[in-house]
Amino acid sequence: MDVMSEPTRRVLLAKPRGYCAGVDRAVQTVERAIEQFGAPVYVRKQIVHNTHVVRTLEQRGAIFVAETDEVPEGAVVVFSAHGVAPGVHEEAKDRSLRTIDATCPLVTKVHNEARRFAAQDYDILLIGHEGHEEVIGTTGEAPENIRLVDGPADAASIEVRDPGKVVWLSQTTLSVDETTQTVAALRDRLPLLMDPPSDDICYATQNRQVAVKQIAKESDVVIVVGSANSSNSVRLVEVALDSGATAAYLVDDCAAIDPSWLESATTVGVTSGASVPEELVDQVLDRLAQAGFSAVEEVEAVAEHMSFALPRELRPPRH
């Protein structure tokens, strides 16, 4: 009598995943600042949106604060990867703080665009999530000219001064597909809406979404490693569900995996947000292996080779 063999339980591991160049630079910035200036080094807001990264840096001597007025006068403060408004730089100057700006260069690019279009008196429609640090920082560059558009539904109520002089910009960590829908909805109302000079959604956010789309089609469950306040990680869950995964879950680490998710699954997709250290993904793979998902197949969607130089305050002196 033939005994039916158990279906192979496998993991599809998305590539690229995890740290992007901007996060890598930001985390290294805090580590180097502690080495160079000694602990404590103050950091305004979470350097990147990942609980484990923040905890590890705290153990090394970083002190995270909500605002610059919590930093003792004259101390070293690092600004997070999400960028800050010009007013924050002014506050730091008033307190004689030594500032090191770890803003991701791709966020800085959006800030520069906002300033340039505001100088030409454009209305700027900033597509993004209300209250997100990056949106607050970008808006601070040109508060009189910027209006927030939080998804396609918001497009219906947007008013501008001159429909012939309006441009859209976006938060760097959005869903590419949803942003496309938002722009289309805006353009229905404002046919002369200008595009930014280059794509604002960062390469890493786009690449991780492309990779999760590939694995989602074949996955019963997709597990996205990332923190709940990480915009790009939350987007990966949404993209996985939109792309055919039966279920998708966001977990901070392997302890958050519910065994019931795996009971009827044969293929589990795994990826991680752009601020997630690879060791957390390895721990998830170990937990899945214990549950019988020991075959791991890496699916590479796009090759990534991007890296960014550290802030100039931390670069070794030239001889």
Secondary structure, DSSP 8 states (H G I E B T S, - for coil): ---------EEEEEES-S--HHHHHHHHHHHHHHHHH-S-EEEES-SSS-HHHHHHHHHHTEEEESSGGGS-TT-EEEE-TT---HHHHHHHHHTT-EEEE---HHHHHHHHHHHHHHHTT-EEEEES-TT-HHHHHHHTTSTTTEEEE-SGGGGGG---S-TTSEEEEE-TTS-HHHHHHHHHHHHHH-TT-B--SS--S-HHHHHHHHHHHHHHTT-SEEEEE--TT-HHHHHHHHHHHHTT-SEEEEESSGGG--GGGGTT-SEEEEEE-TT--HHHHHHHHHHHHHTT--EEEEEE-S---------GGGS----
